[in-house]
Amino acid sequence: MNLYDKKINHFDYDFNNDDGFLPLMKNVIEKYDTIIFATPIYWYSMSGVLKVFFDRLSDLLHV
């Protein structure tokens, strides 16, 4: 899947995000056994879109 096609907001410490991240993750967890992440490398770091995605994974710890 292309994260640029998804609406994923930045992490919110109050967990007040109104976007498609949690339904997306529910779908991914139910459908796939393996997830491969691929991104261009910018100055030895991942792309901003993937960084936001990884930051939002901590929402799953709260939910």
N, C-alpha and C positions, 0 to 999 in steps of 0.2 A: 504494500500500500504506500502511497505517496503522502507524507505528512503535510505537504503544501496544499493538498486538496481537502484537508480536515480543518475544522474550526477548533483550535486548542488555544485557550487563553493562558497567560502566564500564571504561575502559582499564586494563590491567595491564601494568606495565613488564617483567614476566617472561613475558608472553604466555601466561598460564595460565588464560585464560577458557574456561569450559566452557558455552557458550551457542550460540545459533543464528546468530550473526553471519556466520561464514565460509561456511556453506552458503547463507545468504541472499544474500550478495554473489556467490557463484558463480552462483546462479540468476539474479540481476539482470544480471550481466555477460554471461551466455550468451543471455539472452532479449531484452534491450533495447539499442537504439542511442542513445536519448536518455533522460535522467533529469531530471525537474523536481522541485525541492524547494520545498515550501510549508509555512509555519509561521506561527502567530501571533507577533507581535512584542511582547516584554515589556521595557519600559524600554530600547528601542533594541537589544535583543539577541534572538537566536533562543530558541526553547523549549529546555528542558533535555534533552528526549528527542532532538531533532535535534542538539544539541551533543554528546551522548554518541555518537550515530551518526557524526558527523564526526570525533570523537576516535578512534573505533575504525577509521576508514579507514586510519589509519597502520599498523594490523595488516597490511594488504595489502602494505605496503612490506617488512615483515619476512618474510612468507610468500612 
